[in-house]
């Protein structure tokens, strides 16, 4: 492989034909992998550069020796609190140096459960109960944050949590005993004080995921899974000790933990943490290109929403000559944003395709091959990807021909053994053991993978499968459109028809009719022409920056049904999605309809008979016979 990053060659060698995965990575667990880097780099090499809330303030730097010692002290601290292999440590933390200590320290001493602190306390408590959490690490009380209050609430809701550990913040006024992480680090050895280190198939972490469906599941990550994804990702981008990557993603996001952290650590690269709030910090976005210049960043990356924000920032002459690669993952990147990134940096945009159930990395557009715009790249070493003919929204047993679209399935050491709740794993794998990604795409004759959409996001109009990306990509090319999300709206005749939601660029002015006319002139597939277009100030997003399409489907369904039922005395109409039931519509009639409610319900039920939905009535109102 060519020397792509100055004087240092890529750290991870290409596996030779017939080589075993275990011989390629050599490391047994994540601590072993990071410690190998520390020994190889003689320890003094910078591992982490942490930027505070104000990006102009002097950064805090941490060497590989300090990183390894911090992880070891944290692992020892968990053992000193009585935690053992099989126990689970959860954390509710922003992006801090201590977050790295806690994640990898928990994986070494027990298992980790990264949590999204933006979730409600009750949702976090439910995840903790499902994982069997025995210790909770959280950011201490600070003005403007609710994390500590939530942590105390979670502890009250989950009695099994025996240890509450505070990171930073003001002194907690909790009645229950609270451990300070700073004290625990000081009182524990900088070398591991226990010998039962994790084996490759021991659980390193549970990552909660709902994808774009919103229903959380706990994905098992073994050490093997994480190492396969990390080494594969590092190899694909040619990561080396000269590399510097900016990481503005939250540490409950698998891309932040694996590709933007662990993969860089195994390669001896430097990770720049873009403040505790990452890309959610407006100062980071506004100063992004100056940060890239000041830190000597070589790998610029993020999720599509983050990159869509930074491409609008004027570099103002910032020296970006150290940048050698742009990367994007988590969801499909609009072509216009990719082109803007390449124009700004002069370097190619390479996609990273992954999912939580596959260690966060499946494919990368590798630096060893010419960039192909729109391709998710090639499977990482020891990982296989193929397309299977669609069977509804799942995969059949028939393998597709090169270039033929189907359900993408994956197998390899990066693939999870399943969800912690085994019952949720029933539809996760094919009968012959391949992971069903839920993504529709194809593999070309050269082995490159292309993603065309999500199977569950497919719009099926009268039996015609419509890829929402066709509509979204079209409207994203309009100069007034900032973002777009296409979904299927219920239709009594066709089952569903495409509609699209958009947000506009700041200061832009355009009518819905003008945007629909633009789409009509651009989209060559008549069934894909959106029936309606809605302009919103902001699209609903998941916590990791993906458009939350269930909310859009529910919104357009509600609007359409209210139009269909115009003239009926309806007090409330709500729409939700339920596994196995699809769209569930619940209607509450106005109080004035009490005497004639039976006839009204019958009339409404008849009007909605042709729609693919489940009709319910508010609990106080019986269903029509």
C-alpha positions in Angstrom: 0.0 0.0 0.0 1.3 3.5 -0.9 2.5 5.9 1.8 -0.6 8.1 2.0 0.1 10.1 5.2 3.6 11.6 5.1 6.5 9.7 6.7 4.4 7.0 8.4 3.1 4.0 6.5 -0.3 2.5 7.3 -0.2 0.7 10.6 -2.4 -2.3 9.8 -1.0 -4.7 7.2 -3.1 -6.3 4.5 -3.9 -9.8 5.5 -2.2 -12.4 3.4 -4.2 -15.1 1.5 -5.3 -17.8 3.8 -4.4 -15.9 7.0 -6.7 -16.5 10.0 -8.4 -13.5 11.5 -6.9 -14.1 14.9 -3.4 -14.1 13.4 -4.1 -10.9 11.6 -5.1 -8.8 14.6 -3.2 -10.7 17.2 -4.9 -8.8 20.0 -7.2 -10.8 22.3 -9.3 -7.9 23.6 -9.7 -4.1 23.3 -7.3 -3.4 26.2 -4.7 -5.6 24.7 -5.1 -3.8 21.3 -4.6 -0.4 22.8 -1.7 -1.5 25.0 0.0 -2.9 21.9 -0.2 0.5 20.3 1.3 2.1 23.5 4.2 -0.3 23.4 4.7 0.2 19.7 4.7 4.0 20.0 6.9 4.1 23.1 4.0 5.7 24.9 4.7 9.3 24.3 2.6 9.6 21.1 -0.5 11.7 21.6 -3.6 9.6 21.7 -6.3 12.2 22.5 -6.6 15.9 22.1 -9.6 17.3 24.0 -11.1 20.6 23.1 -13.2 22.4 25.7 -16.5 24.1 25.2 -14.6 27.2 23.9 -12.6 25.9 20.9 -10.0 28.6 21.2 -9.0 27.6 24.7 -5.7 25.5 25.0 -6.5 21.8 24.4 -5.8 19.0 26.9 -3.6 16.3 25.4 -3.3 12.7 26.5 -0.5 10.3 25.5 -0.9 6.6 24.7 0.7 5.8 28.1 -1.8 8.1 29.9 -4.6 6.5 28.0 -3.6 3.0 28.8 -3.0 3.9 32.5 -6.4 5.7 32.7 -8.2 2.6 31.3 -6.4 0.3 33.7 -7.1 2.5 36.7 -10.8 2.7 35.7 -11.0 -1.1 35.2 -9.3 -1.6 38.6 -11.8 0.8 40.1 -14.8 -1.2 38.8 -13.3 -4.4 40.3 -12.7 -2.6 43.6 -16.5 -1.9 43.7 -17.2 -5.6 43.4 -17.9 -5.8 39.6 -16.8 -8.9 37.8 -16.9 -10.4 34.3 -20.5 -10.6 33.2 -21.6 -7.5 35.2 -22.6 -4.3 33.4 -21.4 -0.7 33.9 -23.7 1.9 32.2 -22.6 5.5 31.6 -24.4 8.7 30.9 -21.6 11.0 29.8 -20.8 13.7 27.2 -17.6 13.3 25.1 -14.9 13.5 27.7 -11.5 11.9 28.2 -13.1 10.1 31.1 -15.7 8.7 28.8 -12.9 6.8 26.9 -11.6 5.5 30.3 -15.0 4.3 31.3 -16.0 2.6 28.0 -12.8 0.7 27.6 -12.3 0.2 31.4 -15.7 -1.3 31.7 -15.1 -3.6 28.7 -11.9 -4.8 30.3 -13.3 -5.4 33.8 -16.9 -6.2 33.1 -19.1 -5.0 30.2 -20.2 -1.5 29.2 -23.6 0.0 28.4 -23.2 3.4 26.7 -26.4 5.4 27.2 -27.9 8.4 25.4 -28.3 11.0 28.2 -31.0 12.8 26.1 -33.4 9.9 26.7 -36.0 10.2 29.5 -35.0 8.7 32.9 -37.7 6.1 32.5 -36.3 5.0 29.1 -32.8 4.8 30.5 -34.0 2.8 33.5 -35.7 0.3 31.2 -32.4 -0.2 29.3 -30.5 -0.6 32.5 -32.9 -3.2 33.7 -32.8 -5.1 30.4 -28.9 -5.1 30.6 -28.7 -6.0 34.2 -26.7 -2.9 35.1 -24.9 -2.9 38.5 -23.0 0.4 38.3 -23.9 3.8 36.7 -21.4 6.5 35.8 -22.8 9.9 35.1 -21.8 13.6 34.7 -22.0 15.4 38.0 -24.4 18.4 38.6 -23.6 21.3 36.3 -25.7 24.3 35.4 -27.7 23.7 32.2 -27.5 19.9 32.3 -30.0 17.4 33.6 -27.8 14.3 33.4 -27.1 14.0 37.2 -30.8 14.4 38.1 -31.6 11.7 35.6 -28.9 9.4 37.0 -30.3 9.7 40.5 -33.8 9.1 39.1 -32.6 6.0 37.3 -30.8 4.7 40.4 -34.1 5.0 42.3 -36.0 3.2 39.5 -33.4 0.3 39.2 -32.5 -1.0 42.7 -29.9 -3.4 41.2 -27.7 -0.4 40.6 -25.4 -0.7 43.6 -22.8 2.0 42.6 -23.3 5.5 41.4 -20.1 7.1 40.1 -19.8 10.9 39.5 -17.6 12.4 36.8 -16.9 16.1 37.4 -19.5 18.7 38.2 -20.4 20.2 41.5 -20.7 18.2 44.8 -23.8 16.0 44.6 -26.4 16.4 47.3 -27.5 12.8 47.0 -28.5 10.9 50.2 -27.1 7.7 48.8 -23.4 7.1 48.7 -21.7 8.5 45.5 -18.3 7.5 44.3 -16.1 10.2 42.6 -14.3 8.8 39.6 -11.4 11.2 40.2 -10.9 9.6 43.7 -11.2 6.1 42.3 -8.6 6.8 39.6 -6.2 8.2 42.2 -6.6 5.2 44.6 -6.2 2.5 42.0 -3.1 1.1 40.2 -2.1 2.3 36.8 -1.5 -1.3 35.8 -4.3 -3.9 35.7 -4.6 -5.6 39.1 -6.5 -8.7 38.0 -5.6 -11.5 35.7 -9.0 -12.7 34.3 -8.8 -10.6 31.2 -11.5 -10.9 28.5 -11.4 -13.6 25.9 -12.4 -12.7 22.3 -16.0 -13.9 22.7 -16.6 -12.2 26.0 -19.1 -9.3 25.9 -17.3 -5.9 25.7 -20.4 -3.8 25.5 -24.1 -3.6 24.8 -25.1 -0.8 22.4 -28.8 0.2 22.4 -30.2 0.8 18.9 -33.5 1.4 17.3 -32.1 2.3 13.8 -34.8 4.3 12.2 -37.6 2.4 13.8 -37.2 3.9 17.3 -37.7 0.6 19.2 -34.5 0.1 21.3 -32.7 -3.2 21.4 -29.4 -4.1 23.2 -26.9 -5.3 20.7 -24.2 -7.6 22.0 -20.6 -6.5 21.1 -18.0 -9.1 21.8 -14.3 -8.1 21.9 -14.0 -10.0 18.6 -16.7 -7.9 17.0 -15.2 -4.6 18.1 -11.6 -5.6 17.1 -12.7 -6.9 13.7 -14.5 -3.6 13.0 -11.7 -1.4 14.4 -8.8 -3.2 12.6 -10.9 -3.4 9.4 -11.8 0.3 9.4 -8.2 1.3 10.2 -6.9 -0.9 7.4 -9.4 0.5 4.9 -8.5 4.1 5.4 -4.8 3.4 5.7 -4.7 4.9 9.2 -1.2 5.5 10.6 0.6 7.2 13.5 0.7 10.5 11.5 -3.1 10.6 11.3 -5.3 13.0 13.2 -9.1 12.5 13.1 -11.8 14.9 14.4 -14.5 13.1 16.5 -17.6 15.2 17.1 -20.0 12.3 17.6 -21.5 11.3 21.0 -19.8 8.3 22.7 -23.1 6.3 22.9 -22.9 6.2 19.0 -21.1 3.1 17.7 -19.4 5.1 15.0 -17.8 7.4 17.6 -16.7 4.5 19.8 -15.4 2.1 17.2 -14.5 3.8 13.9 -13.6 7.3 15.3 -11.9 6.0 18.5 -10.9 2.3 18.7 -9.9 2.0 15.0 -7.7 5.1 15.4 -6.2 3.8 18.7 -5.2 0.4 17.1 -3.4 2.4 14.4 -1.7 4.8 16.8 -3.5 7.9 15.4 -4.6 10.9 17.3 -8.3 11.5 18.1 -9.5 15.1 18.5 -12.6 15.2 20.7 -14.6 18.2 19.5 -15.8 19.4 23.0 -18.2 17.6 25.3 -21.1 18.4 23.0 -19.3 17.7 19.7 -21.1 18.8 16.6 -24.0 19.9 18.8 -21.8 22.8 20.0 -22.4 25.8 17.6 -18.9 27.1 18.4 -17.4 23.9 17.1 -19.4 24.1 13.8 -18.6 27.8 13.4 -14.9 27.3 13.9 -14.7 23.8 12.3 -12.2 24.6 9.5 -9.9 26.6 11.9 -9.9 23.6 14.2 -9.0 21.3 11.3 -6.1 23.6 10.5 -4.9 24.1 14.1 -5.0 20.4 15.0 -3.4 19.2 11.7 -6.3 17.0 11.0 -5.8 14.5 8.3 -9.2 12.6 8.5 -12.3 14.8 8.4 -15.5 13.0 9.1 -19.0 12.9 10.5 -22.6 12.0 9.9 -24.5 13.6 7.0 -26.3 16.2 9.2 -22.9 17.3 10.7 -21.2 17.5 7.3 -24.2 19.4 5.9 -23.6 22.0 8.6 -19.8 22.4 8.2 -19.9 22.7 4.4 -21.8 25.9 4.9 -19.0 27.4 7.0 -16.5 29.6 5.2 -13.0 28.3 5.8 -11.7 31.9 5.6 -8.3 30.8 4.2 -7.7 28.0 6.7 -4.8 25.7 5.7 -6.4 22.4 5.0 -3.3 20.9 3.3 -2.9 18.1 5.9 -6.4 16.7 5.1 -6.0 13.5 3.1 -9.5 12.0 3.3 -13.1 12.8 4.0 -15.3 10.1 5.5 -19.0 9.9 6.2 -21.2 7.2 7.8 -24.5 6.5 9.7 -26.7 7.1 6.7 -26.6 7.9 3.0 -24.8 11.1 2.2 -26.4 13.5 -0.3 -24.2 13.8 -3.4 -24.3 17.6 -3.1 -22.8 17.5 0.3 -20.1 15.1 -0.8 -19.2 17.3 -3.7 -19.0 20.4 -1.4 -16.7 18.5 1.0 -14.4 17.5 -1.9 -14.4 21.1 -3.2 -13.5 22.5 0.2 -10.7 20.0 1.0 -9.5 19.0 -2.4 -9.7 15.4 -1.2 -12.0 12.5 -1.9 -15.1 11.7 0.1 -15.2 8.0 1.2 -18.3 6.4 2.7 -18.2 4.1 5.7 -21.1 1.7 5.8 -21.9 0.0 9.1 -24.5 -0.9 11.6 -24.5 -1.4 15.3 -25.2 -5.1 14.8 -21.9 -5.4 12.8 -19.5 -3.7 15.2 -20.2 -0.3 13.4 -18.2 -1.1 10.3 -19.1 -3.3 7.4 -17.7 -1.6 4.3 -15.3 1.3 3.7 -14.5 2.9 0.3 -10.8 2.0 0.7 -7.9 4.3 0.0 -6.2 1.5 -1.9 -8.8 1.9 -4.7 -10.1 4.8 -6.7 -13.0 6.6 -5.1 -16.4 5.8 -6.6 -19.0 8.4 -5.6 -22.1 6.9 -4.1 -20.5 3.6 -3.3 -20.3 2.3 0.3 -17.0 0.7 -0.7 -15.8 -2.8 -0.1 -16.2 -5.2 2.8 -13.5 -4.9 5.4 -11.1 -7.9 5.7 -12.8 -11.2 6.8 -16.3 -9.7 6.3 -18.5 -10.8 3.5 -21.5 -9.0 2.0 -24.0 -10.2 -0.6 -27.4 -9.2 -1.9 -30.3 -11.6 -1.6 -33.6 -11.4 -3.5 -36.2 -9.6 -1.5 -38.9 -11.5 0.3 -41.3 -8.8 1.4 -39.0 -6.6 3.5 -36.6 -9.4 4.3 -34.2 -11.7 2.5 -34.9 -14.8 0.6 -32.3 -17.6 0.1 -31.5 -16.6 -3.5 -28.3 -14.7 -4.0 -28.6 -11.8 -6.5 -26.4 -11.5 -9.6 -23.8 -8.7 -9.7 -25.6 -5.4 -10.0 -29.0 -6.8 -9.1 -30.6 -5.1 -6.1 -31.8 -7.0 -3.1 -31.5 -7.2 0.7 -27.9 -6.9 1.8 -26.7 -9.6 4.2 -23.4 -9.8 6.1 -21.3 -12.4 7.9 -17.9 -12.2 9.5 -16.2 -11.7 12.9 -17.6 -8.2 13.2 -21.2 -9.5 13.3 -22.9 -9.6 16.7 -24.1 -12.9 18.1 -27.5 -11.2 18.6 -29.5 -9.1 20.9 -29.3 -9.5 24.7 -33.0 -10.3 24.6 -32.7 -13.4 22.4 -36.4 -13.1 21.5 -35.6 -10.0 19.5 -33.0 -11.9 17.4 -35.5 -14.1 15.7 -35.6 -12.1 12.5 -32.0 -10.8 12.6 -30.4 -13.7 10.7 -31.1 -15.7 7.6 -31.6 -19.4 8.0 -28.0 -20.0 6.9 -26.6 -17.5 9.5 -26.1 -14.2 7.6 -27.0 -10.9 9.3 -30.0 -9.2 7.6 -29.1 -5.6 7.4 -32.5 -4.2 6.5 -30.7 -2.2 3.7 -31.5 -2.6 0.1 -28.6 -2.4 -2.4 -26.4 -4.4 -4.7 -22.8 -5.7 -5.1 -21.2 -5.0 -8.4 -18.9 -7.3 -10.3 -15.8 -5.9 -8.6 -17.1 -6.5 -5.1 -18.2 -2.9 -4.4 -21.3 -2.4 -2.4 -24.0 0.2 -3.2 -26.8 1.1 -0.8 -30.1 2.3 -2.4 -32.3 2.5 0.7 -33.8 0.8 3.7 -36.2 -2.1 3.1 -38.6 -0.7 5.8 -38.4 2.7 4.2 -39.3 1.4 0.7 -42.5 3.1 -0.6 -44.6 0.3 -2.2 -47.1 2.0 -4.5 -49.5 -0.6 -6.0 -46.8 -3.2 -5.9 -44.1 -0.9 -7.4 -41.1 -0.5 -5.1 -39.9 3.1 -4.8 -36.6 4.0 -3.3 -37.1 7.2 -1.3 -33.5 8.1 -2.0 -34.5 8.9 -5.7 -36.9 11.6 -4.4 -34.6 12.9 -1.7 -31.5 13.1 -3.9 -33.6 15.0 -6.5 -34.9 17.7 -4.1 -31.5 18.0 -2.4 -30.2 19.3 -5.7 -32.5 22.3 -5.5 -30.5 25.3 -4.2 -33.2 26.2 -1.7 -33.4 22.7 0.0 -31.3 21.9 3.0 -32.6 18.4 3.7 -35.3 16.0 2.5 -37.0 12.9 3.7 -39.4 10.9 1.6 -42.0 8.4 3.0 -45.1 6.5 2.0 -48.5 8.1 2.8 -51.5 5.8 3.0 -53.6 5.6 -0.1 -56.9 3.6 -0.4 -56.1 2.6 -4.0 -52.3 2.2 -4.2 -51.6 1.2 -0.6 -49.3 4.1 -0.3 -48.0 7.0 -2.4 -44.8 8.9 -2.0 -44.7 12.3 -0.2 -41.7 14.3 0.8 -40.8 16.6 3.7 -38.1 19.2 3.2 -36.3 22.0 5.2 -35.0 25.1 3.5 -31.6 26.7 3.6 -31.4 29.8 5.7 -32.8 32.8 3.8 -34.2 30.7 1.0 -37.7 31.2 -0.3 -39.6 28.8 -2.5 -43.1 27.5 -2.8 -44.3 23.9 -2.4 -45.6 24.0 -6.0 -42.2 25.2 -7.3 -40.5 22.3 -5.6 -43.0 19.8 -6.9 -42.5 21.1 -10.4 -38.7 20.8 -9.9 -39.2 17.1 -8.8 -41.5 16.4 -11.8 -38.9 17.7 -14.2 -36.1 15.7 -12.6 -37.5 12.3 -11.5 -37.7 9.9 -14.5 -39.7 7.3 -12.6 -43.4 8.4 -12.8 -44.6 6.4 -9.7 -41.9 8.0 -7.7 -43.2 11.5 -8.2 -44.2 12.8 -4.8 -48.0 13.3 -4.4 -47.4 16.0 -1.8 -44.6 18.1 -0.4 -44.4 19.5 3.1 -42.0 22.3 4.2 -40.9 22.1 7.9 -38.6 24.3 9.9 -36.8 21.1 11.2 -37.1 17.4 10.3 -37.5 15.0 13.2 -34.1 13.4 13.9 -32.9 10.4 16.0 -30.3 11.1 18.7 -27.5 10.2 16.2 -28.6 12.5 13.4 -30.7 10.2 11.2 -34.1 11.4 9.8 -36.7 9.7 12.0 -39.0 8.5 9.3 -41.7 6.9 11.5 -42.6 10.4 12.7 -43.0 11.6 9.1 -45.1 8.6 8.1 -47.3 9.2 11.2 -47.7 12.9 10.4 -48.7 12.5 6.8 -51.0 9.6 7.6 -52.7 11.8 10.3 -53.1 14.7 7.9 -54.5 12.6 5.1 -57.0 10.8 7.3 -58.3 14.0 8.8 -58.9 15.2 5.3 -60.7 11.9 4.4 -62.8 12.2 7.5 -63.5 15.9 7.2 -67.0 16.6 8.4 -66.9 14.0 11.2 -66.8 15.2 14.8 -63.4 14.0 15.8 -61.8 15.2 19.0 -58.5 13.6 18.5 -56.8 11.3 15.9 -53.4 9.8 16.7 -51.1 7.5 14.7 -48.4 5.2 15.9 -46.4 2.3 14.5 -46.4 -1.1 16.3 -44.3 -4.2 15.4 -46.7 -6.7 13.9 -49.6 -4.3 13.6 -48.2 -1.6 11.3 -49.9 1.8 11.5 -52.3 2.0 14.4 -54.9 4.8 14.2 -56.7 5.8 17.4 -59.7 8.0 17.1 -61.6 9.9 19.8 -65.0 11.3 18.9 -66.2 14.7 20.1 -68.4 14.6 23.2 -71.3 16.0 21.2 -71.3 12.7 19.2 -72.1 10.6 22.3 -75.7 9.8 21.3 -74.9 8.9 17.7 -71.4 7.6 18.3 -72.2 4.0 17.1 -73.4 5.2 13.7 -70.4 7.6 13.5 -67.9 4.8 14.3 -69.5 2.6 11.7 -69.3 5.3 9.1 -65.7 6.1 9.9 -64.8 2.4 9.9 -66.3 2.1 6.4 -64.5 5.1 5.1 -61.1 3.7 6.3 -61.8 0.1 5.2 -59.6 0.3 2.2 -56.5 1.5 4.1 -53.8 -0.7 5.4 -54.1 0.2 9.1 -55.4 -1.0 12.4 -58.3 1.2 13.7 -58.8 1.7 17.4 -61.1 3.9 19.4 -60.3 5.8 22.5 -60.6 3.6 25.6 -63.9 5.2 26.7 -65.5 4.4 23.3 -66.4 0.9 22.3 -65.7 -0.4 18.8 -68.5 -0.8 16.4 -70.0 -4.2 16.1 
